[in-house]
Amino acid sequence: MLPPIEDLEHYCIFLDFDGTLVEIEDHPDDVRVDASTLRYIERLRGKVGGALALISGRDIDVVDRLLHPLVLPVAGVHGLQRRDAAGRLHTPVIDQRIVEAIASNIESTFSEEPGVIIEKKTGAVALHYRLRPDFETRCVELAQGIVRDRPELHLIKGKMVCEIRLDGNDKAAVIEAFLAERPFKGRKPIFAGDDATDESGFGAVNACGGISIKIGGNPTRAMFRATSVLELRNWFEGLLKAARTSRVQ
């Protein structure tokens, strides 16, 4: 169950993208954001005075393309990238040649296997096996072998995906960075996410007395749960509607 909130304007909002703001698709390139979702985001952003950011596993450039014409504060690649509310980009120096070499290794292993999707990002490679769940063990073992004895690499295991990422901030660190800046500073955070990669963010939000929301039923550090993307959206839409009704009265 999701909690009642009477004063949403005193909060700031952090949302994961896939599986939280939009439904997960079989192929990451199949995701689309419709006009009603864009309007929903705009209404939420307006209610919290612009203090809304996306905390995604995708590249910032990809998030911008999917949300066009909206341009929001965003953390990308699970915290490796961050664009603040003023539009400044915070990211470590990234050797993309490492990413290319990892991707080449994975491609050579699965070149004859349809349904295994290799997604190259800035500073990371994601190996999706949603269309081939029978390959989970092979994918995980390959990813574990690549990161073994390489401290500059991290393995992030999510929903039907293994991601190999260069060293850098996680979702907790970027949420904490946003909370130190305007317009997020001084507000109580809400963070919603659906995957294991969001757990550090839940911990950061819990530590400062915010509201953490897990989408789905897996074990979590989050304080609250929503069963689906739609339930989360309906909760936020209900809060927005209640605020409008209160103003009219």
Backbone torsions as a table, in degrees:
resi	resn	phi	psi	omega
1	MET	NA	141.6	-179.9
2	LEU	-96.1	147.0	-170.5
3	PRO	-79.9	152.7	171.1
4	PRO	-73.9	143.3	176.6
5	ILE	-135.3	127.0	-179.3
6	GLU	-97.5	-17.4	-172.2
7	ASP	-132.0	59.8	-176.5
8	LEU	-56.1	-27.7	-177.9
9	GLU	-65.4	-12.9	177.9
10	HIS	-92.7	2.0	-178.1
11	TYR	-105.4	165.8	163.8
12	CYS	-121.1	156.7	-170.5
13	ILE	-125.2	130.7	173.2
14	PHE	-121.8	127.5	-177.7
15	LEU	-126.4	130.6	164.3
16	ASP	-65.2	164.6	-176.2
17	PHE	-97.8	-80.1	-177.4
18	ASP	-67.9	127.2	179.7
19	GLY	86.3	-2.5	-179.7
20	THR	-129.6	-58.0	175.4
21	LEU	-84.2	-38.7	178.0
22	VAL	-130.6	159.0	177.7
23	GLU	-70.3	148.8	174.5
24	ILE	-73.9	135.7	176.3
25	GLU	-108.5	164.0	-179.8
26	ASP	-60.3	-37.5	177.8
27	HIS	-120.0	131.9	-177.6
28	PRO	-57.4	-27.5	179.9
29	ASP	-74.5	-11.1	-178.9
30	ASP	-83.3	-9.3	-177.1
31	VAL	-70.7	134.9	175.1
32	ARG	-131.1	148.2	176.4
33	VAL	-112.5	114.9	-175.5
34	ASP	-81.8	171.3	-174.9
35	ALA	-62.9	-35.7	-179.1
36	SER	-66.5	-34.7	177.5
37	THR	-69.3	-39.4	176.5
38	LEU	-61.0	-42.5	179.0
39	ARG	-65.8	-38.4	177.1
40	TYR	-60.4	-44.9	178.2
41	ILE	-62.8	-42.9	-179.5
42	GLU	-62.8	-40.0	178.8
43	ARG	-65.9	-41.8	176.9
44	LEU	-62.2	-45.6	-179.1
45	ARG	-61.2	-42.0	179.0
46	GLY	-64.3	-39.4	-178.5
47	LYS	-64.3	-33.8	-178.2
48	VAL	-101.6	22.7	174.4
49	GLY	63.4	33.5	179.2
50	GLY	86.0	-1.8	-175.6
51	ALA	-86.8	63.5	177.2
52	LEU	-133.4	131.1	179.7
53	ALA	-137.7	150.8	173.9
54	LEU	-97.8	138.4	-179.2
55	ILE	-121.7	94.6	-164.6
56	SER	-120.5	160.2	169.9
57	GLY	-84.2	-11.2	-178.7
58	ARG	-82.1	161.8	170.3
59	ASP	-61.8	147.6	176.4
60	ILE	-58.6	-41.2	-179.5
61	ASP	-59.9	-37.5	-180.0
62	VAL	-70.1	-41.6	177.1
63	VAL	-60.1	-43.7	178.7
64	ASP	-59.8	-41.4	-179.4
65	ARG	-65.4	-41.6	-177.9
66	LEU	-70.0	-29.1	-176.9
67	LEU	-98.9	0.7	-177.3
68	HIS	-49.0	131.8	11.7
69	PRO	-93.9	6.4	178.1
70	LEU	-67.1	140.3	172.3
71	VAL	-128.3	114.2	-173.5
72	LEU	-117.5	161.5	163.6
73	PRO	-60.1	134.8	-174.3
74	VAL	-143.8	140.8	163.2
75	ALA	-109.4	129.4	-177.3
76	GLY	-116.3	164.1	178.1
77	VAL	51.8	47.9	176.1
78	HIS	58.6	30.0	176.7
79	GLY	108.5	-8.5	-179.8
80	LEU	-65.4	-34.5	176.6
81	GLN	-112.6	152.1	171.7
82	ARG	-151.9	131.4	171.4
83	ARG	-115.1	120.2	-175.3
84	ASP	-81.3	-179.7	-175.4
85	ALA	-66.5	-21.5	177.3
86	ALA	-86.9	-1.5	178.8
87	GLY	90.1	4.8	179.4
88	ARG	-79.0	137.9	-179.6
89	LEU	-97.6	129.1	178.1
90	HIS	-116.8	114.0	-179.0
91	THR	-155.9	144.4	177.1
92	PRO	-72.8	167.3	172.6
93	VAL	-67.2	126.6	-174.4
94	ILE	-118.3	127.1	174.2
95	ASP	-92.8	96.8	-175.4
96	GLN	-68.8	-15.6	177.2
97	ARG	-63.4	-31.5	176.8
98	ILE	-64.6	-42.8	178.4
99	VAL	-61.3	-44.4	-179.2
100	GLU	-62.1	-39.2	-179.5
101	ALA	-67.5	-40.6	178.0
102	ILE	-64.5	-45.5	-179.9
103	ALA	-61.0	-40.0	179.2
104	SER	-63.3	-40.7	177.6
105	ASN	-60.3	-47.9	-178.9
106	ILE	-65.3	-42.9	-178.8
107	GLU	-61.2	-39.1	-180.0
108	SER	-67.0	-29.7	179.8
109	THR	-75.5	-38.8	-173.2
110	PHE	-112.6	19.0	-175.3
111	SER	-61.9	-27.4	-178.2
112	GLU	-101.3	11.6	-174.4
113	GLU	-114.8	102.7	178.3
114	PRO	-66.3	145.5	176.2
115	GLY	97.8	-15.0	175.0
116	VAL	-89.9	122.2	-172.9
117	ILE	-109.1	128.3	179.0
118	ILE	-109.2	118.0	-176.4
119	GLU	-113.5	114.7	177.7
120	LYS	-90.2	133.7	179.0
121	LYS	-126.4	179.8	172.4
122	THR	-74.4	107.6	178.0
123	GLY	82.9	12.0	-176.8
124	ALA	-159.9	157.8	171.7
125	VAL	-130.6	128.9	177.7
126	ALA	-107.9	133.6	179.0
127	LEU	-112.0	103.5	-176.2
128	HIS	-94.0	132.1	176.9
129	TYR	-127.3	26.7	179.2
130	ARG	-57.7	-37.5	179.4
131	LEU	-82.4	-10.1	178.9
132	ARG	-135.4	66.6	-178.8
133	PRO	-59.9	-21.0	177.4
134	ASP	-68.0	-12.8	-179.5
135	PHE	-97.1	8.3	-175.3
136	GLU	-55.5	-49.4	-177.2
137	THR	-61.3	-44.5	179.2
138	ARG	-61.5	-42.5	-178.7
139	CYS	-66.1	-44.8	-179.3
140	VAL	-64.9	-44.0	-179.4
141	GLU	-64.4	-39.5	177.5
142	LEU	-63.0	-46.5	-179.2
143	ALA	-63.3	-41.4	178.5
144	GLN	-62.4	-38.5	178.7
145	GLY	-66.0	-36.3	-179.2
146	ILE	-67.5	-40.8	-175.9
147	VAL	-84.8	-13.5	-177.1
148	ARG	-59.2	130.8	178.0
149	ASP	63.3	23.5	176.1
150	ARG	-128.4	89.1	-174.4
151	PRO	-64.6	-16.0	178.5
152	GLU	-79.3	-5.5	-179.2
153	LEU	-115.0	147.4	176.7
154	HIS	-129.1	141.2	175.5
155	LEU	-99.9	123.1	177.6
156	ILE	-114.1	117.5	179.8
157	LYS	-102.9	122.5	-179.5
158	GLY	-121.9	-156.5	-179.5
159	LYS	-74.2	102.6	177.7
160	MET	59.9	34.6	179.6
161	VAL	-152.4	142.4	168.3
162	CYS	-115.2	130.4	-179.7
163	GLU	-121.7	129.3	176.7
164	ILE	-104.8	118.7	-171.3
165	ARG	-128.2	144.5	174.0
166	LEU	-66.9	157.6	-177.3
167	ASP	-62.0	142.0	178.9
168	GLY	169.1	-171.9	-177.9
169	ASN	-62.5	153.5	172.6
170	ASP	-105.7	-172.9	-176.3
171	LYS	-67.7	-31.9	176.7
172	ALA	-61.9	-45.2	-176.6
173	ALA	-64.0	-40.5	-178.0
174	VAL	-74.5	-33.8	174.3
175	ILE	-62.8	-43.6	177.8
176	GLU	-62.0	-37.5	177.9
177	ALA	-65.4	-44.8	176.6
178	PHE	-59.4	-42.9	-176.0
179	LEU	-65.7	-16.4	177.6
180	ALA	-88.3	-2.2	-174.0
181	GLU	-123.4	155.1	171.2
182	ARG	-74.6	146.1	5.0
183	PRO	-91.0	9.6	-177.0
184	PHE	-80.9	-28.1	-173.6
185	LYS	-59.7	133.0	177.4
186	GLY	86.1	-2.3	179.2
187	ARG	-101.7	156.1	176.4
188	LYS	-86.2	128.8	-174.3
189	PRO	-84.7	146.0	166.6
190	ILE	-117.0	128.0	176.2
191	PHE	-130.5	126.4	177.8
192	ALA	-119.4	134.6	178.3
193	GLY	-155.3	168.2	-171.9
194	ASP	-122.7	-5.1	-167.4
195	ASP	-130.6	172.0	178.9
196	ALA	-60.4	-28.8	179.9
197	THR	-67.3	-13.7	-179.4
198	ASP	-92.6	-6.8	-172.6
199	GLU	-63.4	-37.5	178.3
200	SER	-64.4	-37.0	176.7
201	GLY	-64.4	-40.2	176.0
202	PHE	-58.5	-42.8	179.8
203	GLY	-61.6	-41.8	179.7
204	ALA	-64.8	-41.7	-179.9
205	VAL	-69.0	-41.4	176.7
206	ASN	-59.1	-39.1	-175.5
207	ALA	-65.4	-24.3	179.6
208	CYS	-109.0	20.6	173.2
209	GLY	76.0	23.0	179.8
210	GLY	-88.2	-166.9	-178.7
211	ILE	-115.5	117.6	178.6
212	SER	-109.1	134.7	-173.7
213	ILE	-130.4	122.6	176.4
214	LYS	-96.4	128.8	173.3
215	ILE	-91.0	117.8	-179.5
216	GLY	106.4	-175.7	-167.6
217	GLY	-110.1	4.1	-177.4
218	ASN	-71.6	159.7	176.7
219	PRO	-55.2	144.7	-172.2
220	THR	-157.5	160.3	171.0
221	ARG	-90.8	-6.7	-177.1
222	ALA	-65.8	150.0	-178.2
223	MET	-80.9	-27.3	-175.4
224	PHE	-133.5	164.3	179.5
225	ARG	-131.5	147.6	164.9
226	ALA	-122.7	143.2	-176.6
227	THR	-77.2	-20.4	-172.4
228	SER	-160.0	168.1	172.3
229	VAL	-56.5	-41.9	-177.5
230	LEU	-65.2	-40.9	179.3
231	GLU	-63.0	-41.8	177.9
232	LEU	-61.3	-47.0	-179.6
233	ARG	-62.1	-43.6	179.5
234	ASN	-61.5	-36.0	177.0
235	TRP	-63.2	-49.1	178.5
236	PHE	-63.7	-42.7	179.2
237	GLU	-61.1	-38.3	177.3
238	GLY	-63.9	-39.7	177.6
239	LEU	-64.9	-39.8	178.2
240	LEU	-66.0	-41.9	179.9
241	LYS	-65.3	-42.1	179.5
242	ALA	-63.2	-36.6	178.7
243	ALA	-66.5	-39.5	178.4
244	ARG	-66.5	-41.5	179.6
245	THR	-63.0	-39.5	-180.0
246	SER	-63.5	-40.1	179.7
247	ARG	-64.7	-41.5	-179.3
248	VAL	-63.4	-41.2	-179.7
249	GLN	-69.7	NA	NA
